[in-house]
């Protein structure tokens, strides 16, 4: 369903076609993107299946981390992580979230096992998938710091940082050679979202309704447990530095999310460490119930858009309401996973409609496709195009005038007139274009 997922496939196609690396979006995700370009033509089962594989790796290594910390319910915790709605859904498309998370959890496992060089190499691969993973060096440094001479502490950290840096530089070499240091940026084309949407994406969009309700309930339970003597779920209490490192990771990634709060997937790195903190403060019954709620949350109580083109289907029991100018539904009988599946089908059906209409158009036409662009381009690969129809992501006013001078009719897909204006911080699209 995600525009960027189709963008990765499109960039892989272009890289394979030209032999020149093309990032799907800056600052680039070269480890994943170059592997996908090498696998171009294998189809969506392989492309999406790789993300499913890395999601499984992430869940296994999270369980191994907890087992190493001598936590009793390590398997259930790994299962709960795998079934958190945003993790489950991110495991079924090509964005790099689960690749980078798998490498991060692998590297943390080897940090705890004191295999520092290996941890650094794997963390470098994580950075090559998602550059923000480099921030993990800070909590690693906290975990490794001991009561001894600072040189020994610094050397342990360098054993991770040096191989991480070398692998990351090698991964980004194709980007650096092509763009220099200008690649080091992120691309925020639209205004900051409304606070309701920001908060929804980082809470309900991550854990689902049932999962979020359980987290709120068991947060209260965890606070109450601090004043009581409860049996530890760890066979040996972990070093407090592990808990502080968890808190540091959560804070760092929340700060990062608020800088660009566009996707719930940006919160995936905090999920294992939230579960680990609950593992420390809850008793056995409470922790098991929390895990069951996180698993269940993927399959019931969906909250989603009703939009007929990019929204989700819902049952007759759903309740609808409006938030920030968009109609939303709450459906107790379908979960986030089911909603994501129906949204994909609706978006794919509409994409095919657009492509078929473009093939039948007999006059020169430009279509401002906006967030539909990547999906249209990938879906259209292998279909002989209509030479009179040009798809553009977004168009500035001067380029519109150029197209008009060449006899093109300027059109736009639903809502993309508004987003085209937002993209260039002007209001000119409606004066120069009509709906496709």
C-alpha positions as CSV (number, residue, x, y, z in Angstrom):
1,X,0.0,0.0,0.0
2,X,2.9,2.4,0.7
3,X,4.1,4.7,-2.0
4,X,7.7,4.2,-0.9
5,X,7.4,0.4,-1.3
6,X,6.6,0.8,-5.0
7,X,9.3,3.4,-5.2
8,X,11.9,0.9,-4.1
9,X,10.7,-1.5,-6.9
10,X,10.9,1.3,-9.4
11,X,14.4,2.4,-8.4
12,X,15.5,-1.3,-8.5
13,X,14.2,-1.5,-12.1
14,X,15.9,1.7,-13.2
15,X,19.2,0.6,-11.6
16,X,19.0,-2.8,-13.3
17,X,18.1,-1.2,-16.6
18,X,20.9,1.5,-16.6
19,X,23.6,-0.1,-14.4
20,X,23.7,3.1,-12.4
21,X,22.5,3.0,-8.8
22,X,19.3,5.0,-8.3
23,X,18.2,5.6,-4.7
24,X,14.4,5.3,-4.2
25,X,14.6,8.3,-1.8
26,X,17.3,10.2,-0.1
27,X,19.6,9.6,1.8
28,X,19.3,6.2,0.1
29,X,19.0,2.6,1.4
30,X,21.8,1.0,-0.7
31,X,22.1,-2.4,0.9
32,X,18.5,-3.2,0.3
33,X,18.1,-1.3,-3.0
34,X,21.1,-2.9,-4.6
35,X,20.0,-6.4,-3.6
36,X,16.6,-5.7,-5.1
37,X,18.1,-4.4,-8.3
38,X,20.1,-7.7,-8.6
39,X,16.8,-9.6,-8.1
40,X,14.7,-7.5,-10.5
41,X,12.3,-9.8,-12.3
42,X,11.9,-12.3,-9.5
43,X,8.4,-10.8,-8.7
44,X,6.6,-9.6,-5.6
45,X,6.7,-13.0,-3.8
46,X,10.5,-12.7,-3.6
47,X,10.6,-8.9,-3.1
48,X,8.0,-9.0,-0.2
49,X,9.2,-12.4,0.9
50,X,12.6,-11.0,1.8
51,X,11.0,-8.5,4.1
52,X,9.1,-11.4,5.7
53,X,12.3,-13.3,6.1
54,X,14.1,-10.4,7.8
55,X,11.0,-9.9,10.0
56,X,11.4,-13.5,11.2
57,X,15.1,-12.9,11.8
58,X,14.3,-9.8,13.9
59,X,11.8,-11.8,16.0
60,X,14.2,-14.7,16.5
61,X,17.1,-12.4,17.6
62,X,14.9,-10.4,19.9
63,X,13.9,-13.7,21.5
64,X,17.6,-14.7,21.7
65,X,18.5,-11.4,23.3
66,X,15.9,-12.1,26.0
67,X,17.1,-15.6,26.4
68,X,20.7,-14.3,26.9
69,X,19.3,-12.0,29.6
70,X,17.8,-15.1,31.1
71,X,14.2,-14.0,30.7
72,X,11.6,-16.8,31.2
73,X,9.1,-15.9,28.5
74,X,11.6,-15.1,25.7
75,X,9.7,-17.1,23.0
76,X,6.3,-15.4,23.8
77,X,8.0,-12.0,23.8
78,X,9.5,-12.7,20.3
79,X,6.1,-13.8,19.1
80,X,4.4,-10.7,20.5
81,X,7.0,-8.5,18.7
82,X,6.3,-10.3,15.4
83,X,2.6,-9.7,15.6
84,X,2.5,-6.0,16.6
85,X,0.4,-4.6,13.8
86,X,3.0,-2.3,12.3
87,X,5.6,-5.1,12.4
88,X,3.3,-7.6,10.8
89,X,2.2,-5.3,8.0
90,X,5.8,-4.0,7.4
91,X,6.8,-7.7,7.0
92,X,4.6,-7.9,3.8
93,X,6.0,-5.1,1.6
94,X,9.4,-3.9,0.4
95,X,10.2,-0.9,2.7
96,X,13.5,-1.3,4.6
97,X,12.0,-1.2,8.1
98,X,12.3,-4.9,8.9
99,X,15.7,-5.3,7.1
100,X,17.3,-2.6,9.3
101,X,15.5,-3.9,12.5
102,X,16.8,-7.4,11.9
103,X,20.4,-6.2,11.6
104,X,20.0,-3.9,14.7
105,X,18.8,-6.8,16.9
106,X,21.4,-9.1,15.5
107,X,24.1,-6.6,16.3
108,X,22.7,-6.0,19.8
109,X,22.8,-9.8,20.5
110,X,26.4,-9.9,19.5
111,X,27.2,-6.9,21.7
112,X,25.7,-8.7,24.7
113,X,27.8,-11.8,23.7
114,X,30.9,-9.5,23.5
115,X,31.5,-10.3,19.8
116,X,32.2,-6.6,19.1
117,X,33.7,-6.7,15.6
118,X,30.9,-8.9,14.3
119,X,28.3,-6.6,16.0
120,X,30.0,-3.6,14.3
121,X,29.9,-5.2,10.8
122,X,26.2,-6.1,11.2
123,X,25.3,-2.6,12.5
124,X,27.1,-1.2,9.4
125,X,24.7,-3.3,7.3
126,X,21.8,-1.8,9.3
127,X,23.1,1.7,8.5
128,X,23.3,0.7,4.9
129,X,19.6,-0.2,5.0
130,X,18.5,2.8,7.1
131,X,21.0,5.5,8.0
132,X,19.3,6.4,11.3
133,X,20.5,3.0,12.7
134,X,23.8,4.6,13.4
135,X,22.3,6.2,16.5
136,X,22.5,2.8,18.2
137,X,26.1,3.4,18.9
138,X,25.0,5.6,21.8
139,X,23.0,3.0,23.8
140,X,25.8,0.4,22.9
141,X,28.3,2.7,24.5
142,X,26.2,2.9,27.6
143,X,25.9,-0.9,27.8
144,X,29.6,-1.4,27.3
145,X,30.9,1.3,29.8
146,X,32.4,-0.2,32.8
147,X,34.1,1.0,36.0
148,X,37.6,1.0,34.7
149,X,40.1,3.1,32.7
150,X,38.4,5.1,30.0
151,X,40.9,3.8,27.4
152,X,39.5,0.2,27.8
153,X,36.0,1.5,27.5
154,X,36.8,3.6,24.4
155,X,38.5,0.6,22.8
156,X,35.5,-1.6,23.2
157,X,33.3,1.0,21.6
158,X,35.8,1.4,18.8
159,X,35.7,-2.3,18.1
160,X,32.1,-1.7,17.1
161,X,32.3,1.8,15.6
162,X,35.2,1.2,13.3
163,X,33.8,-1.8,11.4
164,X,30.4,-0.2,11.4
165,X,31.8,2.9,9.8
166,X,33.8,1.0,7.2
167,X,30.8,-1.2,6.2
168,X,28.5,1.9,6.1
169,X,30.9,3.9,3.9
170,X,31.3,0.9,1.5
171,X,27.5,0.6,1.4
172,X,27.0,4.3,0.6
173,X,29.9,4.5,-1.8
174,X,27.6,4.3,-4.9
175,X,25.6,7.2,-3.5
176,X,28.6,9.2,-2.5
177,X,30.3,8.8,-5.9
178,X,27.1,9.9,-7.6
179,X,25.9,12.7,-5.3
180,X,28.8,13.7,-3.1
181,X,27.8,14.7,0.4
182,X,24.5,16.2,-0.9
183,X,22.8,12.8,-0.5
184,X,22.9,13.3,3.3
185,X,19.4,14.7,3.6
186,X,15.8,13.6,4.1
187,X,13.0,14.6,1.8
188,X,9.9,16.2,3.4
189,X,7.8,17.5,0.6
190,X,4.6,18.3,2.6
191,X,3.8,20.4,5.7
192,X,3.9,19.0,9.2
193,X,0.8,16.8,9.7
194,X,-1.9,17.7,12.2
195,X,-1.0,16.6,15.8
196,X,-4.0,14.2,15.8
197,X,-2.5,12.3,12.9
198,X,1.0,12.4,14.4
199,X,-0.2,10.9,17.6
200,X,-2.4,8.3,15.9
201,X,0.5,7.0,13.8
202,X,2.8,6.6,16.7
203,X,0.3,4.9,19.0
204,X,-2.8,3.2,17.4
205,X,-1.0,3.0,14.0
206,X,1.8,1.1,15.7
207,X,0.2,-1.2,18.3
208,X,-3.5,-1.2,17.1
209,X,-6.5,-0.5,19.3
210,X,-6.2,-3.6,21.5
211,X,-2.5,-3.4,21.8
212,X,-2.6,0.3,22.8
213,X,-5.3,-0.3,25.3
214,X,-3.2,-3.2,26.8
215,X,-0.1,-1.0,27.0
216,X,-2.0,1.7,28.8
217,X,-3.5,-0.8,31.3
218,X,-0.2,-2.6,32.0
219,X,1.7,0.7,32.3
220,X,-0.4,1.4,35.3
221,X,0.2,-2.2,36.5
222,X,4.0,-1.7,36.1
223,X,3.9,1.5,38.1
224,X,2.0,-0.2,40.9
225,X,4.4,-3.2,40.8
226,X,7.3,-0.9,41.6
227,X,6.0,-0.5,45.1
228,X,5.5,-4.2,45.6
229,X,7.7,-7.3,45.9
230,X,6.9,-9.2,42.7
231,X,8.7,-12.2,41.4
232,X,11.2,-11.3,38.7
233,X,10.7,-12.9,35.3
234,X,14.5,-12.8,34.8
235,X,16.5,-15.7,36.4
236,X,19.1,-13.1,37.2
237,X,18.2,-9.4,37.2
238,X,19.7,-7.7,34.1
239,X,22.2,-4.8,34.5
240,X,20.4,-1.5,35.0
241,X,22.4,-0.2,32.1
242,X,20.3,-2.4,29.8
243,X,17.2,-0.6,31.1
244,X,18.7,2.8,30.7
245,X,19.8,1.8,27.2
246,X,16.2,0.8,26.4
247,X,15.0,4.2,27.6
248,X,17.7,6.0,25.5
249,X,16.7,4.1,22.3
250,X,13.0,4.9,22.9
251,X,13.7,8.6,23.4
252,X,16.1,8.9,20.5
253,X,13.7,7.3,18.0
254,X,10.7,9.3,19.3
255,X,12.7,12.5,18.7
256,X,13.5,11.3,15.2
257,X,9.9,10.4,14.6
258,X,8.7,13.9,15.6
259,X,11.1,15.5,13.1
260,X,9.3,13.7,10.2
261,X,6.2,11.9,11.5
262,X,5.0,10.5,8.2
263,X,4.9,6.8,8.8
264,X,4.1,4.5,11.8
265,X,6.9,2.3,10.6
266,X,9.4,4.9,11.9
267,X,8.5,3.7,15.4
268,X,9.4,0.0,14.8
269,X,12.9,0.4,16.4
270,X,11.3,1.2,19.8
271,X,9.0,-1.8,20.0
272,X,11.4,-4.5,21.2
273,X,12.7,-2.2,23.9
274,X,9.2,-1.2,25.1
275,X,8.4,-5.0,25.4
276,X,11.8,-5.5,27.3
277,X,10.9,-2.7,29.8
278,X,7.5,-4.3,30.4
279,X,9.3,-7.7,30.9
280,X,11.3,-6.1,33.7
281,X,8.4,-4.5,35.6
282,X,5.4,-6.9,35.1
283,X,4.7,-10.2,36.7
284,X,4.3,-13.5,34.8
285,X,0.5,-13.3,34.3
286,X,0.5,-9.6,33.4
287,X,3.3,-10.1,30.8
288,X,1.6,-13.0,29.2
289,X,-1.7,-11.1,28.9
290,X,0.2,-8.2,27.4
291,X,1.8,-10.5,24.7
292,X,-1.6,-12.1,23.9
293,X,-3.1,-8.6,23.5
294,X,-0.3,-7.6,21.1
295,X,-0.8,-10.7,19.0
296,X,-4.6,-10.2,18.9
297,X,-4.3,-6.6,18.0
298,X,-3.4,-7.4,14.4
299,X,-6.7,-9.1,13.8
300,X,-9.5,-7.1,15.5
301,X,-10.6,-3.5,16.1
302,X,-9.3,-1.8,13.0
303,X,-9.3,2.0,12.7
304,X,-8.8,3.2,9.2
305,X,-9.8,5.6,6.3
306,X,-13.1,5.0,4.5
307,X,-11.8,6.6,1.3
308,X,-13.0,4.5,-1.7
309,X,-9.7,4.7,-3.5
310,X,-7.1,4.4,-0.7
311,X,-9.2,3.4,2.3
312,X,-10.1,0.0,3.6
313,X,-13.3,-2.1,3.5
314,X,-15.2,-2.6,6.8
315,X,-18.1,-4.6,8.1
316,X,-21.6,-3.5,8.8
317,X,-20.7,-3.2,12.5
318,X,-18.2,-0.4,11.8
319,X,-18.7,3.1,13.3
320,X,-17.6,6.1,11.2
321,X,-16.4,9.5,12.4
322,X,-14.3,12.4,11.2
323,X,-10.7,13.4,12.3
324,X,-8.7,16.3,10.8
325,X,-11.2,16.4,7.9
326,X,-11.0,12.7,7.0
327,X,-13.7,10.1,7.5
328,X,-12.4,7.2,9.7
329,X,-14.1,4.0,10.7
330,X,-13.7,1.7,13.8
331,X,-14.5,-1.9,13.0
332,X,-14.4,-4.4,15.9
333,X,-14.5,-7.4,13.5
334,X,-11.6,-6.6,11.2
335,X,-8.0,-5.8,12.3
336,X,-5.2,-3.7,10.9
337,X,-3.8,-6.6,8.8
338,X,-7.2,-7.2,7.1
339,X,-7.6,-3.4,6.5
340,X,-4.1,-3.2,5.0
341,X,-4.9,-6.1,2.6
342,X,-8.2,-4.5,1.4
343,X,-6.4,-1.1,1.0
344,X,-3.8,-2.7,-1.2
345,X,-6.5,-4.3,-3.4
346,X,-8.4,-1.0,-3.8
347,X,-5.3,0.9,-4.7
348,X,-4.2,-1.7,-7.2
349,X,-7.6,-1.8,-8.8
350,X,-7.6,2.0,-9.1
351,X,-4.1,2.0,-10.6
352,X,-5.2,-0.5,-13.3
353,X,-8.2,1.8,-14.1
354,X,-5.9,4.8,-14.5
355,X,-3.5,2.8,-16.8
356,X,-6.4,1.5,-18.9
357,X,-7.8,5.0,-19.3
358,X,-4.4,6.3,-20.2
359,X,-4.1,3.7,-23.0
360,X,-7.5,4.7,-24.4
361,X,-6.9,8.5,-24.3
362,X,-6.5,9.9,-27.8
363,X,-5.2,13.4,-27.0
364,X,-1.8,14.6,-25.6
365,X,-2.2,14.5,-21.8
366,X,-0.1,15.0,-18.8
367,X,-1.3,13.3,-15.6
368,X,-0.1,14.7,-12.2
369,X,0.0,11.3,-10.4
370,X,1.4,12.4,-7.0
371,X,1.5,9.4,-4.5
372,X,0.1,7.1,-7.3
373,X,3.1,7.7,-9.5
374,X,5.4,4.9,-8.3
375,X,2.6,2.3,-8.3
376,X,1.5,3.3,-11.8
377,X,5.1,3.1,-13.1
378,X,5.8,-0.3,-11.7
379,X,2.4,-1.7,-12.7
380,X,2.9,-0.4,-16.2
381,X,6.3,-2.1,-16.8
382,X,5.9,-4.4,-19.7
383,X,2.7,-2.8,-21.0
384,X,3.3,-0.8,-24.2
385,X,2.6,2.8,-23.2
386,X,0.4,5.4,-24.9
387,X,3.1,7.9,-26.3
388,X,0.6,10.7,-26.0
389,X,0.2,10.3,-22.2
390,X,2.9,11.5,-19.7
391,X,2.8,10.7,-16.0
392,X,4.5,13.1,-13.6
393,X,4.8,12.9,-9.8
394,X,4.4,16.7,-9.4
395,X,4.9,19.6,-11.7
396,X,6.0,23.2,-11.0
397,X,4.1,26.0,-12.7
398,X,6.8,26.8,-15.4
399,X,6.8,23.1,-16.5
400,X,3.0,23.2,-16.7
401,X,3.2,26.1,-19.1
402,X,5.8,24.3,-21.2
403,X,3.5,21.3,-21.5
404,X,0.6,23.5,-22.4
405,X,2.6,25.2,-25.1
406,X,3.3,21.8,-26.6
407,X,-0.4,21.1,-26.8
408,X,-0.8,18.9,-23.7
409,X,-3.9,18.9,-21.6
410,X,-2.8,19.1,-17.9
411,X,-4.7,16.7,-15.6
412,X,-4.4,15.4,-12.0
413,X,-5.5,12.3,-10.1
414,X,-7.8,12.7,-7.0
415,X,-6.4,15.1,-4.3
416,X,-3.1,15.6,-6.2
417,X,-4.1,19.2,-7.2
418,X,-3.9,20.1,-3.5
419,X,-0.6,18.2,-2.9
420,X,1.0,19.6,-6.1
421,X,0.4,23.1,-4.6
422,X,1.8,22.0,-1.2
423,X,4.8,20.5,-2.9
424,X,5.8,23.9,-4.5
425,X,4.2,26.1,-1.8
426,X,2.1,27.9,-4.4
427,X,-1.6,27.9,-5.6
428,X,-1.7,27.4,-9.3
429,X,-2.7,23.8,-10.1
430,X,-6.5,24.3,-10.3
431,X,-6.0,27.3,-12.6
432,X,-3.9,25.2,-15.1
433,X,-5.2,21.6,-14.7
434,X,-8.4,19.5,-14.6
435,X,-9.3,16.1,-13.0
436,X,-8.1,13.2,-15.1
